[in-house]
Amino acid sequence: MQKFAVGQAVRRVEDERFLKGDGCYVDDIRLDNMAHAAFVRSPFAHARIGKIDVSAAVAMRGVIRLLTYKDVKKAGLGAFPTLTAVDGVDENGIAVPERFALTGDVARFVGDPVAMVIAETPEQAQQAAEAVMVDYSDKPAVVDLASVLDRKSKLIHSKLKSNRAYHFHKGDEAGVDKAIGSAAHVTRLTFVNNRVAPSAVEPRGSIGDYDKDKDQLILHVSGQAVHGQKGQMADVIFKVPPEKVRVVMPDVGGGFGAKNFVYPENVMVMLAAKLVGRPVKWIAQRSENFLSEIHGRDHLTTAELALDEDGNFTALKVDTRANMGAYLSSYATIIPTSASWVSMGGNYRIPSVSMSVDAVFTNTVPIDAYRGAGRPESAYLIERLVDLAAFETGRDPVVLRRQNFINQYPYKMALGMIIDCADFEGTLDKALAVHDADGFAKRRKASARKGRLRGFGVSSYLEVTLGMPADFAELRFEDDGTVSLMTGGQATGQGHETTYKQIISSELGINPDKVRYVTGDTDVIKSGGGHGGSRSLMVIGSALLTTSHEVVNKGKLAAAHVLEAAVQDIEFKAGKFAIMGTDRGIGILELAARLRAIAGSLPNDVPETLSSAKTWQREQFSYPNGVHVCEVEVDPDTGMIDITGYTVVDDFGRIINPLIAGGQVMGGAVQGIGQALLEGVTYDETGQLLTGSFMDYCMPRALDLPSIGLEFNQDAPTQSNPLGVKGAGEAGATGAPPAVVNAVVDALKPLGIAHIDMPLTPMKVWEAIRAAEMKQAAQ
C-alpha cells in the first residue's frame, strides 16, 4: 500500500514549517519603506460625531498622515456590500444602511472606526491615535435583543422606519398551527443562543500596497476568501476593474468564518497606501479584535415541538430574533435564514415546520458567519427541544430520538431539502456503545456518594455542506520535475495541503514531496470560492479528483505514442503507464519530461503536456451528521461542572484522512464546549463591551476539557460527489453545545430544573440550584 494514500492517517505536511517557525503570517511580512496604521475608535455605542481635532496628532513625531470620513468620500469609495438575495424575506425587503470604511456623522457601536493614523512605527501611530480629539454627543444605545423592536427603543439608523433589518419566513405556518393545536403534547422553550467572539490565535491584520506602474491596489491579508474580497473591493468599494485589485493571503492562524469579510481596516490600508505612496500595515491588538471583528450567534428564540400520543413528532414552530449588530456584514443576512433552515428539524421525521426570523439592528459589533454559521443554531434548537420533550412526557431521550429518526432515503424534509443518505440509528448505537452508556447508572450512584450530581447528554446533530458551489483545481507539470497544485480555496489550519496531496498520491502515484501547493493570490489563481460551509474537500477535492482523471486520460494518449503502443493497451497503476502484459512502461513524471522535450513534434492527437484543470459544480448538498455523548458531574455547592466523559461518532461519508478529520472534530467540539460552558460576549445597558479581553471573555483551557473519544461511521457514503465525502470542518461546533447542555440539565433534573441558557457558568448553575431548592422548600 502507498504510504500517502487516501484513507490513511497521514500527519500534516504543512506542520513541519509551522513548528520550526518557518510559516509566513501577515505580521511577518516586511515591505520596503512600510508605514504603520492605528485607528481612532468610538468609545460610545451610539454618538453623533462633531468636530475631529487632529492638530495635536499630526504634529507628533513620525506621523505621516491622518485620514477621516472626508478622505473616504473624497476618494469616492462606495459603501460596504452585503447579500440581499434571500428567499423568504417579506415584501418590505432587507434594509441595508450605508456603512463606509470610516464612519462619518454617527458612531453606532463601541469600536466603530472614526479615523486612521499612518506613522513610521506602530507605537507612533497608536500614540497619535490617542491624541486625536473627537467631539462626541452621546445618544441612547439599544443593546437588549428582547426590547429592540419596542416603540420606546431609539432608532439606530434614523433613515429607517424601525430597528428591524428584515422579516423572514419559510414553511407552512397554518399547517403547523393546526398540528400544534391538535397535539397530545407541545413542548415550548424560549432560549438564548449566546453571542460569541471567534478569537482565532492570530488576530486580524492587513497590509495595503500600491503598484503605480500597474495602477493596482494590493492587499496582503489574514483572510479566508481572497477572490471574494477582491470582487467586493473592486466592484463596489473602489469601483475599478477587477485586474486593478490584487489580494494575497499568506499563512493564516485560524479564521472560523470571521476573516471571510470585507472590513474597514482592509479597505483603509489600501487607500492609505495609494495616498501616501508607501505600503501600510495594520495588525489588530487582541482587545481591538474584540471591538472590531464580527461576533457570532446571538439569537433569542421561542420554539414549539408537537407530539402525538405515541411520542411521534408532528410539527415544529420556530420564531427567532437574530441580532445583526449595528450594520449588515457581508453575509449576515443568510446566517439565520438560508444557512439555518437547510438543517431545521435535524435528523427527525417532522411533517410540518414553520420558521420565522426577525433580524434586528443593535448598537453592538456586527454579527456574521462563525464556525457552522446557522447550522449549530438549528441543531441546538431541536436537540434541546427533544430532550425537554422527553423530560416533560416521561420518556427516555435516547428512545425518543430513535423513534423519530429519519430512516428511509432519499428523504425530503418539511422545508424542502433532500437528505440523500445517512445512518442515524447506527451512528447513535455506535456512540452509546463506545461511551459505555450502559454503565452510566453505576457511575451516577458513585457520583452521588461524593455529593455530586451526574448527568448524561446526547445530541444527534445534522450538518449541511454549504459554501460556494463550484471550484477548480489545476495540476501543472513544471519544467523542474515538480507538479504545482493550483486551487482557489485557502487553508486557515485545516490541513488542506496534506489532504489534497493524498488524493494526488492515490490517483497519480506522485510523491507528495514533488507537489507544490499554490493558492491565496488572485494574480496567480484567477478564480476560487475560498472556504466556508465545510466545502473544501467536497468541492475542491472533487475538482482535484476529476483533474487527476484528466491527467491519466492525457497520459494514456501520450504514453501510447512514447511507448509505440495502442492506447487501449496502456494501463496506469501506481504512477506508471505501462503496456498491459509487458514490463515496458514509463513513470508519470518521466512522461511529462519526455513530452516537454519533444513538444512541437507531436501528432495532433497526442497532448503536449499532462497539465490539466477541471471545475467541479455541486448539484446537491451532502449532510454530515453525528452523535455527541457528554457526561458531566455538577457540584451543587459551587455550580462547578466537570466533563467526565465525551464521545463523538461522526458520519462524514468517506474519510480521506482520519487524523485530520478527527482534529477538525475535536477543535470544533472544543469551541462548542466553550460556547456551552464559558464563552459569552456581554454588553452593559450603555453598549459598553464588558468582555473585551481574555481576562473577561473565558476561553476553554486544558483543565476545562475532557479527553474526547472519536470514531467514524462510514456505512453511508454519499453519491453527491465523486469522493463520497460529506464535509467535516464545522461539525464539532454543531454537535457539542446541545450535548453539553443536555448533560448538565440531566444532572439537575432531580431538582426540577429543565433549562439553563448558555453559557452555563458556575454562577448561573449555582443560582439555578439555589432557586430550585427555595422553590422546593416553599412547597
CORRAMO-V440005 format. One record per residue. RES is the residue in one small letter. SS is DSSP state (helix for helix, strand for strand, loop for the rest). PSI is psi in whole degrees, 0 to 359 (NA if undefined). Layout:
RES|SS|PSI  RES|SS|PSI
This chain:
m|loop|143  q|loop|150  k|loop|354  f|loop|49  a|loop|164  v|loop|136  g|loop|348  q|loop|149  a|loop|71  v|loop|133  r|loop|150  r|loop|125  v|loop|331  e|loop|343  d|helix|333  e|helix|315  r|helix|328  f|helix|316  l|helix|332  k|loop|357  g|loop|20  d|loop|4  g|loop|161  c|loop|106  y|loop|171  v|helix|318  d|helix|348  d|helix|345  i|loop|129  r|loop|106  l|loop|153  d|loop|134  n|loop|35  m|loop|135  a|strand|177  h|strand|153  a|strand|153  a|strand|155  f|strand|142  v|strand|123  r|strand|147  s|loop|131  p|loop|356  f|loop|148  a|loop|333  h|loop|114  a|strand|142  r|strand|138  i|strand|123  g|strand|233  k|strand|140  i|strand|110  d|strand|110  v|loop|4  s|helix|315  a|helix|322  a|helix|314  v|helix|341  a|loop|355  m|loop|155  r|loop|132  g|loop|350  v|strand|132  i|strand|315  r|strand|156  l|strand|131  l|strand|143  t|strand|186  y|helix|326  k|helix|324  d|helix|325  v|helix|315  k|helix|320  k|helix|325  a|loop|351  g|loop|23  l|loop|141  g|loop|169  a|loop|158  f|loop|140  p|loop|158  t|loop|152  l|loop|131  t|loop|357  a|loop|84  v|loop|111  d|loop|134  g|loop|353  v|strand|140  d|loop|183  e|loop|345  n|loop|347  g|loop|199  i|loop|124  a|loop|121  v|loop|94  p|loop|146  e|loop|138  r|loop|130  f|loop|171  a|loop|328  l|loop|141  t|loop|150  g|loop|276  d|loop|332  v|strand|132  a|strand|138  r|loop|3  f|loop|154  v|loop|120  g|loop|352  d|loop|123  p|strand|129  v|strand|326  a|strand|162  m|strand|133  v|strand|133  i|strand|127  a|strand|177  e|loop|328  t|loop|159  p|helix|322  e|helix|318  q|helix|321  a|helix|318  q|helix|318  q|helix|320  a|helix|323  a|helix|322  e|helix|343  a|helix|351  v|loop|129  m|strand|120  v|strand|131  d|strand|100  y|strand|141  s|strand|104  d|strand|136  k|loop|159  p|loop|137  a|loop|149  v|loop|113  v|loop|342  d|loop|117  l|loop|327  a|loop|329  s|loop|7  v|loop|332  l|loop|3  d|loop|151  r|loop|332  k|loop|344  s|loop|136  k|loop|150  l|loop|133  i|loop|324  h|loop|110  s|loop|337  k|loop|350  l|loop|158  k|loop|335  s|loop|182  n|loop|9  r|strand|128  a|strand|319  y|strand|164  h|strand|132  f|strand|142  h|strand|143  k|strand|137  g|strand|183  d|loop|87  e|helix|317  a|helix|317  g|helix|322  v|helix|315  d|helix|321  k|helix|316  a|helix|322  i|helix|320  g|helix|332  s|loop|7  a|loop|151  a|loop|329  h|strand|141  v|strand|123  t|strand|126  r|strand|139  l|strand|130  t|strand|127  f|strand|165  v|strand|134  n|strand|106  n|loop|151  r|loop|134  v|strand|157  a|strand|127  p|loop|317  s|loop|50  a|loop|156  v|loop|328  e|loop|116  p|loop|168  r|loop|154  g|strand|156  s|strand|154  i|strand|125  g|strand|142  d|strand|164  y|strand|121  d|strand|103  k|loop|323  d|loop|321  k|loop|353  d|loop|49  q|strand|129  l|strand|136  i|strand|134  l|strand|119  h|strand|125  v|strand|143  s|loop|94  g|loop|196  q|loop|326  a|loop|87  v|helix|323  h|helix|325  g|helix|316  q|helix|314  k|helix|313  g|helix|315  q|helix|320  m|helix|312  a|helix|309  d|helix|318  v|helix|319  i|helix|302  f|loop|344  k|loop|52  v|loop|163  p|loop|150  p|helix|324  e|helix|350  k|helix|1  v|strand|131  r|strand|131  v|strand|129  v|strand|130  m|loop|113  p|loop|204  d|loop|147  v|loop|129  g|loop|60  g|loop|145  g|loop|309  f|loop|30  g|loop|329  a|loop|342  k|loop|15  n|loop|345  f|loop|163  v|loop|121  y|loop|155  p|helix|319  e|helix|322  n|helix|320  v|helix|316  m|helix|325  v|helix|329  m|helix|314  l|helix|316  a|helix|320  a|helix|320  k|helix|322  l|helix|323  v|helix|353  g|loop|26  r|loop|151  p|loop|146  v|strand|125  k|strand|142  w|strand|128  i|strand|126  a|loop|137  q|loop|158  r|helix|317  s|helix|325  e|helix|326  n|helix|318  f|helix|325  l|helix|340  s|helix|339  e|loop|147  i|loop|153  h|strand|172  g|strand|165  r|loop|232  d|loop|68  h|strand|146  l|strand|117  t|strand|141  t|strand|126  a|strand|149  e|strand|133  l|strand|121  a|strand|141  l|strand|147  d|loop|185  e|loop|333  d|loop|0  g|loop|11  n|loop|138  f|strand|134  t|strand|335  a|strand|154  l|strand|128  k|strand|130  v|strand|127  d|strand|117  t|strand|139  r|strand|115  a|strand|125  n|strand|125  m|loop|352  g|loop|202  a|loop|333  y|loop|167  l|loop|111  s|loop|176  s|loop|309  y|loop|16  a|helix|325  t|helix|332  i|helix|349  i|helix|307  p|loop|1  t|loop|269  s|helix|323  a|helix|353  s|helix|319  w|helix|339  v|loop|340  s|loop|12  m|loop|128  g|loop|345  g|loop|218  n|loop|16  y|strand|151  r|loop|105  i|loop|106  p|loop|330  s|strand|129  v|strand|138  s|strand|130  m|strand|125  s|strand|144  v|strand|129  d|strand|112  a|strand|131  v|strand|155  f|loop|143  t|loop|168  n|loop|63  t|loop|170  v|loop|137  p|loop|150  i|strand|143  d|loop|200  a|loop|128  y|loop|145  r|loop|110  g|loop|319  a|loop|71  g|loop|319  r|helix|321  p|helix|323  e|helix|318  s|helix|318  a|helix|317  y|helix|317  l|helix|305  i|helix|324  e|helix|328  r|helix|320  l|helix|317  v|helix|316  d|helix|318  l|helix|320  a|helix|319  a|helix|317  f|helix|315  e|helix|330  t|helix|4  g|loop|28  r|loop|159  d|loop|127  p|helix|329  v|helix|317  v|helix|319  l|helix|319  r|helix|309  r|helix|321  q|helix|327  n|helix|4  f|strand|143  i|loop|133  n|loop|8  q|loop|138  y|loop|150  p|loop|150  y|strand|127  k|strand|118  m|loop|163  a|loop|329  l|loop|5  g|loop|344  m|loop|149  i|strand|118  i|strand|119  d|loop|327  c|loop|154  a|loop|170  d|loop|64  f|helix|315  e|helix|318  g|helix|321  t|helix|319  l|helix|313  d|helix|318  k|helix|318  a|helix|317  l|helix|322  a|helix|315  v|helix|323  h|helix|346  d|loop|58  a|helix|330  d|helix|336  g|helix|5  f|helix|318  a|helix|320  k|helix|319  r|helix|326  r|helix|319  k|helix|321  a|helix|321  s|helix|319  a|helix|325  r|helix|336  k|loop|2  g|loop|18  r|strand|150  l|strand|124  r|strand|139  g|strand|153  f|strand|123  g|strand|142  v|strand|142  s|strand|130  s|strand|93  y|strand|158  l|strand|130  e|loop|171  v|loop|134  t|loop|111  l|loop|218  g|loop|182  m|loop|136  p|loop|349  a|strand|151  d|strand|171  f|strand|163  a|strand|139  e|strand|134  l|strand|115  r|strand|117  f|strand|113  e|loop|164  d|loop|334  d|loop|9  g|loop|5  t|loop|174  v|strand|127  s|strand|125  l|strand|111  m|strand|129  t|strand|155  g|loop|8  g|loop|139  q|loop|152  a|loop|143  t|loop|29  g|loop|4  q|loop|344  g|loop|27  h|helix|316  e|helix|315  t|helix|313  t|helix|316  y|helix|321  k|helix|330  q|helix|320  i|helix|315  i|helix|318  s|helix|317  s|helix|318  e|helix|325  l|helix|352  g|loop|24  i|loop|130  n|loop|133  p|helix|334  d|helix|342  k|helix|0  v|strand|127  r|strand|123  y|strand|119  v|strand|122  t|loop|172  g|loop|26  d|strand|114  t|loop|345  d|loop|341  v|loop|316  i|loop|116  k|loop|343  s|loop|169  g|loop|150  g|loop|8  g|loop|212  h|loop|162  g|loop|146  g|loop|21  s|loop|35  r|loop|338  s|helix|310  l|helix|319  m|helix|312  v|helix|303  i|helix|322  g|helix|321  s|helix|322  a|helix|321  l|helix|321  l|helix|313  t|helix|327  t|helix|318  s|helix|321  h|helix|323  e|helix|321  v|helix|317  v|helix|317  n|helix|316  k|helix|319  g|helix|324  k|helix|320  l|helix|316  a|helix|318  a|helix|323  a|helix|320  h|helix|313  v|helix|321  l|helix|358  e|loop|58  a|loop|168  a|loop|145  v|helix|320  q|helix|347  d|helix|358  i|strand|130  e|strand|158  f|strand|122  k|strand|136  a|loop|44  g|loop|12  k|strand|132  f|strand|131  a|strand|156  i|strand|123  m|loop|136  g|loop|6  t|loop|174  d|loop|13  r|loop|126  g|strand|180  i|strand|134  g|strand|157  i|helix|319  l|helix|326  e|helix|320  l|helix|318  a|helix|320  a|helix|320  r|helix|319  l|helix|322  r|helix|324  a|helix|328  i|loop|14  a|loop|140  g|loop|344  s|loop|12  l|loop|149  p|loop|160  n|loop|332  d|loop|6  v|loop|124  p|loop|145  e|loop|347  t|loop|154  l|loop|352  s|loop|136  s|strand|155  a|strand|137  k|strand|147  t|strand|139  w|strand|134  q|strand|126  r|loop|127  e|loop|336  q|loop|158  f|loop|157  s|loop|157  y|loop|87  p|loop|148  n|strand|170  g|strand|182  v|strand|129  h|strand|131  v|strand|125  c|strand|137  e|strand|134  v|strand|158  e|strand|135  v|strand|130  d|strand|109  p|loop|343  d|loop|336  t|loop|343  g|loop|4  m|loop|141  i|strand|132  d|strand|119  i|strand|110  t|strand|345  g|strand|143  y|strand|128  t|strand|139  v|strand|132  v|strand|121  d|strand|147  d|strand|97  f|loop|21  g|strand|222  r|loop|133  i|loop|119  i|loop|315  n|loop|103  p|helix|331  l|helix|316  i|helix|317  a|helix|318  g|helix|321  g|helix|320  q|helix|317  v|helix|313  m|helix|318  g|helix|316  g|helix|320  a|helix|321  v|helix|319  q|helix|320  g|helix|320  i|helix|321  g|helix|315  q|helix|321  a|helix|322  l|helix|331  l|loop|317  e|loop|138  g|loop|116  v|loop|129  t|loop|133  y|strand|149  d|loop|182  e|loop|343  t|loop|1  g|loop|9  q|loop|134  l|strand|118  l|loop|346  t|loop|65  g|loop|12  s|loop|172  f|loop|358  m|loop|335  d|loop|331  y|loop|113  c|loop|110  m|loop|149  p|loop|137  r|loop|174  a|helix|320  l|helix|340  d|helix|350  l|loop|146  p|loop|172  s|loop|128  i|strand|119  g|strand|132  l|strand|131  e|strand|168  f|strand|149  n|loop|110  q|loop|26  d|loop|356  a|loop|64  p|loop|142  t|loop|151  q|loop|10  s|loop|348  n|loop|156  p|loop|340  l|loop|340  g|loop|22  v|strand|161  k|loop|352  g|loop|133  a|loop|346  g|loop|327  e|loop|0  a|helix|319  g|helix|319  a|helix|341  t|helix|317  g|helix|335  a|helix|311  p|helix|312  p|helix|327  a|helix|316  v|helix|312  v|helix|319  n|helix|321  a|helix|316  v|helix|314  v|helix|323  d|helix|321  a|helix|329  l|helix|356  k|helix|322  p|helix|339  l|helix|359  g|loop|13  i|loop|121  a|loop|341  h|loop|144  i|loop|136  d|loop|146  m|loop|152  p|loop|144  l|loop|72  t|loop|158  p|helix|320  m|helix|317  k|helix|318  v|helix|317  w|helix|316  e|helix|321  a|helix|321  i|helix|315  r|helix|318  a|helix|320  a|helix|320  e|helix|319  m|helix|321  k|helix|317  q|helix|321  a|helix|323  a|helix|334  q|loop|NA
